[in-house]
Amino acid sequence: MKLPRKWRDDGGIIMTPLIDMVFLTLIFFMVNATLSINPAIRVDLPRARTSLGAISEEIVVSVRADGSLYIGERMVSDADFGLELRREMARVGKRSILLQGERTISYEKLIEVMDQAKLAGVGRISLATTRKTSP
């Protein structure tokens, strides 16, 4: 005589769909983070083959070809740059910036902006580039 087997339910959570959703969410945010640097300020960035995606948690500082400075979408003067950057860091709670400099600006202007940012208390400066296509 065969005895019927009893179904044993562990009461656990099926992990496969959960892991799938976590990976899909991760991919979604990675793709969106690379596309949302700061589309309002158009800057002709230098190109590099090793260009990575942007980190959206950083404060974006843009330097246009005419020398104008932007923190986010706000234009600031050279004299007020340090003060405005300190205010933005206090508001956001971050000490890192993403520096977008047009490829035609002088090296001296780029170093000047980086120096002012360091004096304002920035801990880390990342330089923005666009991905260079292979020749």
PAFIDO-376597 format. One record per atom (N, C-alpha, C): residue in one letter; atom name; x negated, y, z negated. Coordinates in nm, 2 decimals, always signed. Each point is the difference from the previous one (the first is absolute). Layout:
<atoms>
a, CA, X, Y, Z
...
</atoms>
This chain:
<atoms>
m, N, -0.08, -0.12, +0.00
m, CA, +0.08, +0.12, +0.00
m, C, -0.09, +0.12, +0.00
k, N, +0.03, +0.10, +0.09
k, CA, -0.07, +0.12, +0.01
k, C, +0.06, +0.10, -0.09
l, N, -0.08, +0.07, -0.08
l, CA, +0.05, +0.11, -0.08
l, C, -0.01, +0.13, +0.07
p, N, +0.10, +0.08, -0.02
p, CA, -0.01, +0.13, +0.07
p, C, -0.11, +0.09, -0.06
r, N, -0.07, +0.07, +0.08
r, CA, -0.10, +0.09, -0.05
r, C, +0.06, +0.13, -0.04
k, N, -0.05, +0.05, -0.11
k, CA, +0.05, +0.13, -0.05
k, C, -0.08, +0.11, +0.06
w, N, +0.07, +0.10, +0.05
w, CA, -0.07, +0.12, +0.06
w, C, -0.06, +0.08, -0.12
r, N, -0.12, +0.03, +0.02
r, CA, -0.07, +0.08, -0.11
r, C, -0.02, +0.14, +0.05
d, N, +0.06, +0.09, -0.06
d, CA, -0.02, +0.14, +0.04
d, C, -0.09, +0.07, -0.10
d, N, -0.11, +0.06, +0.05
d, CA, -0.09, +0.07, -0.09
d, C, +0.04, +0.14, -0.03
g, N, +0.09, +0.05, +0.08
g, CA, +0.05, +0.13, -0.02
g, C, -0.10, +0.11, +0.04
g, N, -0.09, -0.03, +0.09
g, CA, -0.10, +0.09, +0.04
g, C, +0.04, +0.09, +0.11
i, N, -0.08, +0.10, +0.03
i, CA, +0.02, +0.09, +0.11
i, C, -0.07, -0.05, +0.12
i, N, +0.06, +0.00, +0.12
i, CA, -0.06, -0.04, +0.12
i, C, -0.10, +0.11, +0.04
m, N, -0.13, -0.02, +0.01
m, CA, -0.09, +0.10, +0.02
m, C, -0.03, +0.04, +0.15
t, N, +0.03, -0.09, +0.09
t, CA, -0.03, +0.03, +0.14
t, C, +0.07, +0.12, +0.05
p, N, +0.13, +0.02, -0.01
p, CA, +0.06, +0.12, +0.05
p, C, -0.05, +0.13, -0.07
l, N, -0.03, -0.01, -0.13
l, CA, -0.05, +0.11, -0.08
l, C, -0.14, +0.04, +0.06
i, N, -0.09, -0.09, +0.02
i, CA, -0.13, +0.03, +0.06
i, C, +0.01, +0.06, +0.14
d, N, +0.09, -0.05, +0.08
d, CA, +0.03, +0.06, +0.13
d, C, +0.04, +0.14, -0.01
m, N, +0.09, +0.03, -0.09
m, CA, +0.05, +0.14, -0.01
m, C, -0.11, +0.09, -0.05
v, N, -0.09, -0.04, -0.09
v, CA, -0.11, +0.08, -0.05
v, C, -0.10, +0.03, +0.11
f, N, -0.03, -0.10, +0.08
f, CA, -0.09, +0.03, +0.11
f, C, +0.06, +0.09, +0.11
l, N, +0.13, -0.02, +0.03
l, CA, +0.06, +0.09, +0.09
l, C, +0.01, +0.15, -0.05
t, N, +0.02, +0.01, -0.13
t, CA, +0.00, +0.14, -0.06
t, C, -0.14, +0.06, +0.00
l, N, -0.10, -0.08, -0.02
l, CA, -0.14, +0.04, +0.00
l, C, -0.04, +0.05, +0.14
i, N, +0.04, -0.08, +0.10
i, CA, -0.03, +0.04, +0.14
i, C, +0.07, +0.13, +0.04
f, N, +0.13, +0.01, -0.04
f, CA, +0.07, +0.12, +0.02
f, C, -0.06, +0.13, -0.05
f, N, -0.05, -0.01, -0.13
f, CA, -0.06, +0.12, -0.06
f, C, -0.14, +0.02, +0.06
m, N, -0.07, -0.10, +0.04
m, CA, -0.13, +0.02, +0.06
m, C, +0.01, +0.07, +0.14
v, N, +0.10, -0.04, +0.08
v, CA, +0.02, +0.06, +0.13
v, C, +0.05, +0.15, -0.02
n, N, +0.09, +0.02, -0.09
n, CA, +0.05, +0.14, -0.02
n, C, -0.11, +0.09, -0.06
a, N, -0.08, -0.05, -0.09
a, CA, -0.11, +0.08, -0.06
a, C, -0.10, +0.05, +0.11
t, N, -0.02, -0.07, +0.10
t, CA, -0.10, +0.04, +0.10
t, C, +0.06, +0.10, +0.09
l, N, +0.13, +0.01, +0.01
l, CA, +0.07, +0.09, +0.09
l, C, +0.04, +0.13, -0.06
s, N, -0.01, +0.01, -0.13
s, CA, +0.06, +0.12, -0.07
s, C, -0.11, +0.08, -0.07
i, N, -0.11, +0.04, +0.07
i, CA, -0.10, +0.08, -0.06
i, C, +0.05, +0.14, -0.02
n, N, +0.02, +0.08, +0.10
n, CA, +0.06, +0.13, -0.01
n, C, +0.04, +0.05, +0.14
p, N, +0.11, -0.04, +0.05
p, CA, +0.03, +0.03, +0.14
p, C, +0.03, +0.14, +0.03
a, N, +0.02, +0.08, -0.10
a, CA, +0.04, +0.14, +0.02
a, C, -0.12, +0.09, +0.05
i, N, -0.12, -0.03, -0.05
i, CA, -0.12, +0.07, +0.04
i, C, -0.07, -0.08, +0.10
r, N, -0.01, +0.05, +0.13
r, CA, -0.06, -0.07, +0.10
r, C, -0.15, +0.03, +0.00
v, N, -0.08, -0.11, -0.02
v, CA, -0.15, +0.02, +0.00
v, C, -0.06, -0.10, +0.10
d, N, -0.09, +0.04, +0.08
d, CA, -0.07, -0.08, +0.10
d, C, -0.11, -0.07, -0.08
l, N, +0.02, -0.12, -0.05
l, CA, -0.10, -0.06, -0.09
l, C, -0.11, -0.07, +0.08
p, N, -0.12, -0.01, -0.05
p, CA, -0.11, -0.07, +0.06
p, C, +0.04, -0.15, +0.01
r, N, -0.06, -0.07, +0.09
r, CA, +0.03, -0.14, +0.02
r, C, -0.12, -0.09, -0.05
a, N, +0.04, -0.12, -0.06
a, CA, -0.09, -0.10, -0.05
a, C, +0.05, -0.14, +0.03
r, N, -0.08, -0.09, +0.03
r, CA, +0.04, -0.14, +0.02
r, C, +0.04, -0.06, -0.13
t, N, -0.05, +0.04, -0.11
t, CA, +0.03, -0.06, -0.13
t, C, +0.11, +0.07, -0.08
s, N, +0.08, +0.08, +0.07
s, CA, +0.10, +0.08, -0.07
s, C, +0.10, -0.08, -0.07
l, N, +0.03, +0.03, -0.12
l, CA, +0.10, -0.08, -0.08
l, C, +0.13, +0.09, -0.01
g, N, +0.10, -0.07, -0.05
g, CA, +0.13, +0.07, -0.03
g, C, -0.02, +0.10, -0.12
a, N, +0.09, +0.10, +0.00
a, CA, -0.01, +0.09, -0.11
a, C, +0.07, -0.05, -0.13
i, N, -0.04, +0.05, -0.11
i, CA, +0.06, -0.03, -0.13
i, C, +0.09, +0.12, -0.03
s, N, +0.13, -0.04, -0.01
s, CA, +0.10, +0.11, -0.01
s, C, +0.00, +0.07, -0.13
e, N, -0.07, -0.05, -0.10
e, CA, +0.00, +0.05, -0.14
e, C, -0.09, +0.12, -0.01
e, N, -0.08, +0.03, +0.10
e, CA, -0.10, +0.11, -0.01
e, C, +0.06, +0.13, +0.05
i, N, -0.06, +0.11, -0.05
i, CA, +0.04, +0.13, +0.04
i, C, -0.07, +0.03, +0.14
v, N, +0.08, +0.04, +0.10
v, CA, -0.06, +0.02, +0.13
v, C, -0.04, +0.15, +0.01
v, N, -0.13, +0.02, +0.04
v, CA, -0.05, +0.13, +0.03
v, C, -0.04, +0.00, +0.14
s, N, +0.05, +0.10, +0.08
s, CA, -0.02, +0.01, +0.14
s, C, -0.08, +0.12, +0.03
v, N, -0.10, -0.01, +0.09
v, CA, -0.08, +0.12, +0.05
v, C, +0.02, +0.00, +0.15
r, N, +0.06, +0.11, +0.04
r, CA, +0.02, +0.02, +0.15
r, C, -0.12, +0.06, +0.06
a, N, +0.00, +0.00, +0.14
a, CA, -0.11, +0.05, +0.07
a, C, -0.03, +0.14, -0.02
d, N, +0.10, +0.08, -0.03
d, CA, -0.02, +0.14, -0.03
d, C, -0.04, +0.03, -0.14
g, N, -0.02, -0.10, -0.08
g, CA, -0.05, +0.01, -0.14
g, C, +0.11, +0.01, -0.10
s, N, +0.12, +0.00, +0.04
s, CA, +0.11, +0.01, -0.10
s, C, +0.01, -0.13, -0.08
l, N, +0.03, +0.01, -0.13
l, CA, +0.01, -0.11, -0.09
l, C, +0.15, -0.03, -0.04
y, N, +0.03, -0.12, -0.01
y, CA, +0.14, -0.04, -0.04
y, C, -0.02, -0.11, -0.12
i, N, +0.08, +0.02, -0.10
i, CA, +0.02, -0.11, -0.10
i, C, +0.14, -0.05, +0.02
g, N, +0.01, -0.12, +0.04
g, CA, +0.13, -0.06, +0.05
g, C, +0.04, +0.08, +0.12
e, N, +0.11, +0.07, -0.01
e, CA, +0.05, +0.08, +0.11
e, C, -0.01, +0.15, -0.03
r, N, -0.06, +0.04, -0.11
r, CA, -0.01, +0.14, -0.04
r, C, -0.14, +0.05, +0.05
m, N, +0.01, +0.11, +0.06
m, CA, -0.13, +0.07, +0.04
m, C, -0.05, +0.08, -0.12
v, N, -0.13, -0.01, -0.03
v, CA, -0.06, +0.07, -0.11
v, C, -0.12, +0.07, +0.06
s, N, -0.04, +0.11, -0.07
s, CA, -0.12, +0.08, +0.04
s, C, -0.12, -0.07, -0.06
d, N, -0.12, +0.04, +0.06
d, CA, -0.12, -0.06, -0.05
d, C, -0.02, +0.04, -0.15
a, N, +0.03, +0.12, -0.03
a, CA, -0.02, +0.05, -0.14
a, C, +0.09, -0.07, -0.10
d, N, +0.12, -0.04, +0.04
d, CA, +0.09, -0.07, -0.09
d, C, +0.00, -0.15, +0.00
f, N, -0.08, -0.05, +0.09
f, CA, +0.00, -0.15, +0.02
f, C, -0.03, -0.08, -0.13
g, N, -0.10, +0.04, -0.07
g, CA, -0.03, -0.08, -0.13
g, C, +0.11, +0.01, -0.10
l, N, +0.06, +0.12, -0.02
l, CA, +0.11, +0.01, -0.09
l, C, +0.12, -0.08, +0.04
e, N, +0.04, +0.01, +0.13
e, CA, +0.11, -0.07, +0.05
e, C, -0.02, -0.15, +0.00
l, N, -0.12, -0.04, +0.02
l, CA, -0.03, -0.15, +0.00
l, C, +0.01, -0.05, -0.14
r, N, -0.04, +0.08, -0.10
r, CA, +0.01, -0.04, -0.14
r, C, +0.15, -0.01, -0.04
r, N, +0.08, +0.09, +0.05
r, CA, +0.14, +0.00, -0.03
r, C, +0.07, -0.13, +0.06
e, N, -0.04, -0.03, +0.12
e, CA, +0.06, -0.11, +0.07
e, C, -0.04, -0.13, -0.07
m, N, -0.13, -0.01, -0.04
m, CA, -0.05, -0.12, -0.08
m, C, +0.08, -0.02, -0.13
a, N, +0.02, +0.12, -0.07
a, CA, +0.08, -0.01, -0.12
a, C, +0.14, -0.04, +0.02
r, N, +0.06, +0.05, +0.11
r, CA, +0.14, -0.04, +0.04
r, C, +0.02, -0.14, +0.03
v, N, -0.10, -0.05, +0.09
v, CA, +0.01, -0.14, +0.05
v, C, -0.06, -0.10, -0.10
g, N, -0.10, +0.04, -0.08
g, CA, -0.06, -0.09, -0.09
g, C, -0.11, -0.08, +0.06
k, N, -0.05, +0.04, +0.11
k, CA, -0.11, -0.08, +0.07
k, C, -0.12, +0.09, +0.01
r, N, -0.12, -0.06, +0.01
r, CA, -0.13, +0.07, +0.01
r, C, -0.07, -0.04, +0.13
s, N, +0.07, -0.05, +0.10
s, CA, -0.06, -0.03, +0.12
s, C, +0.07, +0.07, +0.12
i, N, -0.08, +0.03, +0.10
i, CA, +0.06, +0.07, +0.12
i, C, -0.04, -0.07, +0.12
l, N, +0.09, +0.02, +0.10
l, CA, -0.03, -0.05, +0.14
l, C, -0.03, +0.13, +0.08
l, N, -0.12, +0.01, +0.05
l, CA, -0.04, +0.12, +0.07
l, C, +0.01, -0.02, +0.15
q, N, +0.09, +0.07, +0.07
q, CA, +0.02, -0.01, +0.14
q, C, -0.07, +0.13, +0.06
g, N, -0.10, -0.02, +0.07
g, CA, -0.07, +0.11, +0.07
g, C, +0.00, -0.02, +0.15
e, N, +0.04, +0.10, +0.07
e, CA, -0.01, -0.02, +0.15
e, C, -0.14, -0.02, +0.04
r, N, -0.01, -0.08, +0.11
r, CA, -0.14, -0.04, +0.05
r, C, -0.08, +0.12, +0.04
t, N, +0.06, +0.12, +0.03
t, CA, -0.08, +0.11, +0.05
t, C, -0.04, +0.10, -0.11
i, N, +0.04, -0.03, -0.13
i, CA, -0.05, +0.09, -0.10
i, C, -0.15, -0.02, -0.03
s, N, -0.06, +0.10, -0.05
s, CA, -0.14, -0.01, -0.03
s, C, -0.03, -0.09, -0.12
y, N, -0.11, -0.06, +0.00
y, CA, -0.04, -0.08, -0.12
y, C, -0.01, +0.09, -0.13
e, N, -0.04, +0.12, +0.02
e, CA, -0.02, +0.09, -0.11
e, C, +0.14, +0.03, -0.07
k, N, +0.10, +0.01, +0.09
k, CA, +0.14, +0.03, -0.06
k, C, +0.05, -0.12, -0.07
l, N, -0.03, -0.12, +0.05
l, CA, +0.04, -0.13, -0.06
l, C, -0.06, -0.01, -0.14
i, N, -0.13, +0.02, -0.01
i, CA, -0.08, -0.01, -0.12
i, C, +0.05, +0.11, -0.10
e, N, +0.04, +0.12, +0.05
e, CA, +0.05, +0.11, -0.09
e, C, +0.13, -0.05, -0.06
v, N, +0.09, -0.06, +0.07
v, CA, +0.13, -0.04, -0.05
v, C, -0.02, -0.11, -0.10
m, N, -0.09, -0.10, +0.03
m, CA, -0.03, -0.11, -0.09
m, C, -0.06, +0.06, -0.13
d, N, -0.09, +0.10, +0.01
d, CA, -0.06, +0.05, -0.12
d, C, +0.10, +0.07, -0.09
q, N, +0.09, +0.08, +0.07
q, CA, +0.11, +0.06, -0.08
q, C, +0.09, -0.10, -0.07
a, N, +0.03, -0.11, +0.07
a, CA, +0.08, -0.10, -0.05
a, C, -0.07, -0.07, -0.13
k, N, -0.13, -0.02, +0.01
k, CA, -0.07, -0.06, -0.11
k, C, +0.00, +0.09, -0.12
l, N, -0.02, +0.13, +0.03
l, CA, +0.00, +0.10, -0.11
l, C, +0.14, +0.01, -0.06
a, N, +0.11, -0.03, +0.07
a, CA, +0.13, +0.01, -0.05
a, C, +0.03, -0.13, -0.08
g, N, -0.08, -0.10, +0.00
g, CA, +0.02, -0.12, -0.08
g, C, +0.04, -0.12, +0.07
v, N, -0.02, +0.00, +0.13
v, CA, +0.04, -0.12, +0.08
v, C, -0.10, -0.11, -0.03
g, N, +0.05, -0.12, -0.03
g, CA, -0.09, -0.11, -0.03
g, C, -0.05, -0.08, +0.13
r, N, +0.09, -0.01, +0.10
r, CA, -0.03, -0.08, +0.12
r, C, +0.05, +0.07, +0.12
i, N, -0.08, +0.01, +0.10
i, CA, +0.04, +0.07, +0.13
i, C, -0.01, -0.11, +0.11
s, N, +0.11, -0.02, +0.07
s, CA, +0.00, -0.09, +0.12
s, C, +0.01, +0.08, +0.12
l, N, -0.07, -0.04, +0.11
l, CA, +0.01, +0.08, +0.12
l, C, +0.09, -0.08, +0.10
a, N, +0.09, +0.07, +0.06
a, CA, +0.10, -0.06, +0.09
a, C, -0.06, -0.01, +0.14
t, N, +0.02, -0.11, +0.07
t, CA, -0.04, -0.02, +0.14
t, C, +0.11, -0.07, +0.07
t, N, -0.01, -0.01, +0.13
t, CA, +0.10, -0.08, +0.08
t, C, -0.08, -0.12, +0.06
r, N, +0.06, -0.11, +0.03
r, CA, -0.07, -0.11, +0.05
r, C, -0.04, +0.02, +0.14
k, N, -0.13, -0.03, +0.03
k, CA, -0.06, +0.02, +0.13
k, C, +0.03, -0.13, +0.08
t, N, +0.05, +0.02, +0.12
t, CA, +0.02, -0.11, +0.09
t, C, -0.13, -0.05, +0.06
s, N, -0.02, -0.12, +0.02
s, CA, -0.12, -0.06, +0.06
s, C, -0.02, +0.05, +0.14
p, N, -0.12, +0.03, +0.04
p, CA, -0.03, +0.05, +0.14
p, C, +0.03, -0.10, +0.10
</atoms>
